Amino acid sequence: MPDQPQRTVLERFPAGGPRSSWPADEYAANQRTQGRPDARVVMDLHSDQFLVITETTAP
């Protein structure tokens, strides 16, 4: 069975932020420049938050 990716939540941001403000995207971009090239934003519908996550393959 192949290894399953493991998600790590780096930060959470409320979905109801001000217009034209993208703090989750900005945080993810900053993480990518800091050496986490797989940092990306996903929406957690249950909590109504944007999550910045990374995925790594667990051994």
Residue pairs with C-beta under 8 A, 6 or more apart in sequence:
3 57
3 58
3 59
4 57
4 58
5 55
5 56
5 57
5 58
6 55
6 56
6 57
6 58
7 53
7 54
7 55
8 53
8 54
8 55
8 56
9 51
9 52
9 53
10 27
10 31
10 36
10 39
10 52
10 53
10 54
11 24
11 27
11 51
11 52
12 44
12 47
12 49
12 50
12 51
12 52
13 23
13 24
13 27
13 49
13 50
13 51
13 52
14 48
14 49
14 50
15 43
15 48
15 49
15 50
16 48
17 23
24 41
24 50
24 51
24 52
25 41
27 52
28 39
28 40
28 41
28 52
31 39
31 52
31 54
32 39
36 54
38 54
38 55
38 56
39 52
39 53
39 54
40 52
40 53
40 54
41 50
41 51
41 52
41 53
42 50
42 51
42 53
43 49
43 50
43 51
44 50
44 51
